[in-house]
Every structure is written in structure tokens, then in C-alpha cells.
Amino acid sequence: MSSESTDRGPSPAATAQTAGPSGEVAALIGVQGVLLEAPGVVPAARGLSHFGEHSLGWLAISAVGWGLAGRRDDATAQRRWLEAGVGAFGAHAASVIIKRIVRRKRPHDPRIRVGVSTPSRLSFPSSHATSTTAAAILIGRAAGLPPYLLPAVLVPPMLTSRLVLGVHYPSDVAAGAAIGALSAGAVVVGDQFIERAADTAARHPRSTRLAGAAARVGAVALMPGSTARLLVGRVVGGTSTKEKA
């Protein structure tokens, strides 16, 4: 083997692959250059990282809110606190699935300083950004706060912390925030459907009972065997009767 082949540096293609997307690497280096040496920034970023890991911090807050709502006998608030926890964890799970599909590697340019360990080497999207955005929207809703207050307070620091610690590209955290917002929106739509169904049941109790009876009759009729019983009675407001099919 010639000395030329052993002394030659990495090819441009290999360098680009190691460095990552050049524009985002430059942005990440710029963020770290401004914030990394500022007093208290790195400890705060690490604290946010540990708090948001696997959405556990948001699950804990949701559990406390659910318990306090239960002590007030506030069923609506309890449901919304439960939805906040489910939404935060669901957003986190969605981000993990997307990571395994996209399989983008975390920043690994030698000029980027990594300030915290990570559970995987996959980068897109940021699970911290995803779960934090969903949690901020849904916890704010459960607490009765103005819609944009908690997201404005919680989301930017979490997104910035992932850049300061050198574990995500800017597009990772931006996509994570978008996915988290969509996840929270899906939970809100589901909650509104539940509220409409409950309101309909309260305003039309007889129709609701008839619909429930029809559903049960259909379920019984689908049972195997020749002696399936159709049970109709108090549900439709009449005398209980039994008929052999």
C-alpha cells in the first residue's frame, strides 16, 4: 500500500456524512457559541433534559392535577388532566416510532459539544420537543389557563435546551414541536366529541337508552347458537320480556 493512500484524508463525501447537514451544523454551532458559556445555561438545560425524558415529568404533573381535581369532585377537570398525561406520552411514543422510520443520526460534528447522554442515537424528531409541546397545550387546558400561555413559557426553553446540549438539529426540535401540537389537537378533538356525546345523552335520555338497547340487541343477535336471547326491558322503558330467537 502506498504512503499516499495511508496519508490521504477522508473524502469530501465522507466528511459531509460525518459533519451532518452543513446549514444546521452551522446553526447549532452558532447557538452553542452564544449560550454554552452563559452562567447557569447548561445546568438548566440538563435539568430540562432529565425532566422531559420519556415524558415522565409531564406524566407526574398530570397525575398530581388529576388527583387534586378528584379531591374537588371535578370530573371534567379529572378527564382533562388524564388526557394531558395520555397526550404527552402518546406524542412521545409517536416521535419514537418516527425516529425508527427516519433513522437520522444525532449531531456528531467534532465542533459540536454534547452535554448530556441520550437513550438512542436517533435524532428526528426530538421526543423532548414533541412531548413538551403536547403537554404544554393539554396541561394548560386542564388548568384553565389561556391557550397560548403555557406553550409560550415551556416550549421555547425546552427546544433551545436540546440545541445547547448538542443532541438535536434545529429541524429536529421544530418537527417535534409540530408533531406535539398535532397530537394535542387530536386529544382536544376527542375530548370535544366526548363532551358533545355527554350533552346529547343529557338532553335526550330516552333516545340514548333506545340506542344503547339497539346496540345490545344487535350484539346478542350476533351470538352463536340457536337460543340467543333478545333481552329488552327497562332500557326502553317497558316491562322486561324475554323471547327465544
Residue, then its C-alpha position, 0 to 999 in steps of 0.5 A: m500500500s502506498s504512503e499516499s493512500t495511508d496519508r490521504g484524508p477522508s473524502p469530501a463525501a465522507t466528511a459531509q456524512t460525518a459533519g451532518p447537514s452543513g446549514e444546521v451544523a452551522a446553526l447549532i454551532g452558532v447557538q452553542g457559541v452564544l449560550l454554552e458559556a452563559p452562567g447557569v445555561v447548561p445546568a438548566a438545560r440538563g435539568l430540562s433534559h432529565f425532566g422531559e425524558h420519556s415524558l415522565g415529568w409531564l406524566a407526574i404533573s398530570a397525575v398530581g392535577w388529576g388527583l387534586a381535581g378528584r379531591r374537588d369532585d371535578a370530573t371534567a377537570q379529572r378527564r382533562w388532566l388524564e388526557a394531558g398525561v395520555g397526550a404527552f406520552g402518546a406524542h412521545a411514543a409517536s416521535v419514537i416510532i418516527k425516529r425508527i422510520v427516519r433513522r437520522k443520526r444525532p449531531h456528531d460534528p467534532r465542533i459540536r459539544v454534547g452535554v448530556s447522554t441520550p437513550s438512542r442515537l436517533s435524532f428526528p424528531s426530538s421526543h423532548a420537543t414533541s412531548t413538551t409541546a403536547a403537554a404544554i397545550l393539554i396541561g394548560r387546558a386542564a388548568g384553565l389557563p389561556p391557550y397560548l400561555l403555557p406553550a409560550v413559557l415551556v416550549p421555547p426553553m425546552l427546544t433551545s435546551r436540546l440545541v445547547l446540549g448538542v443532541h438535536y438539529p434545529s429541524d429536529v426540535a421544530a418537527g417535534a414541536a409540530i408533531g406535539a401540537l398535532s397530537a394535542g389537537a387530536v386529544v382536544v378533538g376527542d375530548q370535544f366529541i366526548e363532551r358533545a356525546a355527554d350533552t346529547a345523552a343529557r338532553h335526550p335520555r330516552s333516545t340514548r337508552l333506545a340506542g344503547a338497547a339497539a346496540r345490545v340487541g344487535a350484539v346478542a343477535l350476533m351470538p352463536g347458537s340457536t337460543a340467543r336471547l333478545l333481552v329488552g326491558r327497562v332500557v326502553g322503558g317497558t316491562s322486561t320480556k324475554e323471547k327465544a330467537 
